[in-house]
């Protein structure tokens, strides 16, 4: 399984921090336990930095935009977001 597996929520939040736009959500057809988050940036382009965790033939139900509040609703996501966003800010600030 790729290193990005399980990190889509946090990565989608970081992309949203820096590029704006919408956070999109969907789940895998036939498996409600497998969900996925990615971004649509203001230019209209979909950005999915963790899509490599799914095979090319994986099908998703129709996506929908979700709020940051919804994405940050779990403590696990809050902790991961705090950790990664801090690392990204330090990297950018040099």
C-alpha positions as CSV (number, residue, x, y, z in Angstrom):
1,X,0.0,0.0,0.0
2,X,1.4,3.5,-0.9
3,X,2.7,5.8,1.8
4,X,-0.2,8.2,1.1
5,X,-2.8,5.7,2.2
6,X,-4.8,7.1,5.1
7,X,-3.5,10.7,4.8
8,X,-6.0,12.1,2.3
9,X,-7.9,14.2,4.8
10,X,-4.8,16.0,6.2
11,X,-3.3,16.5,2.8
12,X,-6.5,17.9,1.4
13,X,-6.6,20.4,4.3
14,X,-3.0,21.5,3.6
15,X,-3.7,22.0,-0.1
16,X,-6.8,24.0,0.8
17,X,-4.7,26.2,3.1
18,X,-2.3,27.1,0.3
19,X,-4.5,27.1,-2.8
20,X,-8.1,27.6,-1.6
21,X,-11.0,26.1,-3.5
22,X,-13.0,23.2,-2.3
23,X,-12.3,20.0,-0.4
24,X,-14.1,17.1,-2.2
25,X,-15.3,13.9,-0.6
26,X,-16.4,10.5,-2.0
27,X,-16.3,6.8,-1.1
28,X,-15.5,3.8,-3.1
29,X,-18.4,2.1,-4.9
30,X,-19.4,-1.0,-3.0
31,X,-17.4,-0.2,0.2
32,X,-18.7,2.6,2.4
33,X,-15.7,2.1,4.8
34,X,-13.3,3.4,2.1
35,X,-13.6,7.1,1.7
36,X,-11.4,9.7,0.0
37,X,-10.7,13.5,0.1
38,X,-9.1,15.7,-2.5
39,X,-9.2,19.2,-3.8
40,X,-10.7,21.3,-6.5
41,X,-8.6,24.5,-6.7
42,X,-10.0,27.9,-7.9
43,X,-8.9,27.3,-11.5
44,X,-11.3,24.3,-11.6
45,X,-8.5,21.7,-11.6
46,X,-8.8,18.6,-9.4
47,X,-5.7,18.1,-7.2
48,X,-5.4,14.6,-5.6
49,X,-2.0,14.2,-4.0
50,X,-3.0,10.9,-2.4
51,X,-4.9,9.2,-5.2
52,X,-2.0,6.7,-5.7
53,X,-3.5,4.7,-2.8
54,X,-6.3,3.5,-5.2
55,X,-6.0,1.4,-8.3
56,X,-6.8,2.9,-11.7
57,X,-10.0,0.9,-11.9
58,X,-11.4,2.0,-8.5
59,X,-14.8,3.7,-8.9
60,X,-16.1,6.4,-6.6
61,X,-19.6,7.6,-6.0
62,X,-20.4,11.1,-7.0
63,X,-18.2,13.5,-5.1
64,X,-19.4,16.4,-3.0
65,X,-17.8,19.4,-1.4
66,X,-17.4,19.3,2.3
67,X,-16.4,22.0,4.8
68,X,-13.1,22.1,6.6
69,X,-15.0,21.7,9.9
70,X,-16.4,18.4,8.6
71,X,-12.9,17.2,7.6
72,X,-11.5,18.3,11.0
73,X,-14.3,16.6,13.0
74,X,-12.1,13.7,14.3
75,X,-9.3,14.2,16.8
76,X,-7.0,12.0,14.8
77,X,-7.3,14.3,11.8
78,X,-6.9,17.3,14.0
79,X,-3.6,15.9,15.4
80,X,-2.3,14.9,11.9
81,X,-3.2,18.3,10.5
82,X,-1.5,20.2,13.3
83,X,1.7,18.1,12.8
84,X,1.8,18.3,9.0
85,X,0.8,22.0,8.7
86,X,3.5,22.9,11.2
87,X,6.1,21.0,9.1
88,X,4.9,22.7,5.9
89,X,5.0,26.2,7.5
90,X,8.6,25.6,8.7
91,X,9.6,24.3,5.3
92,X,8.1,27.3,3.5
93,X,9.5,29.9,6.0
94,X,13.0,28.4,5.5
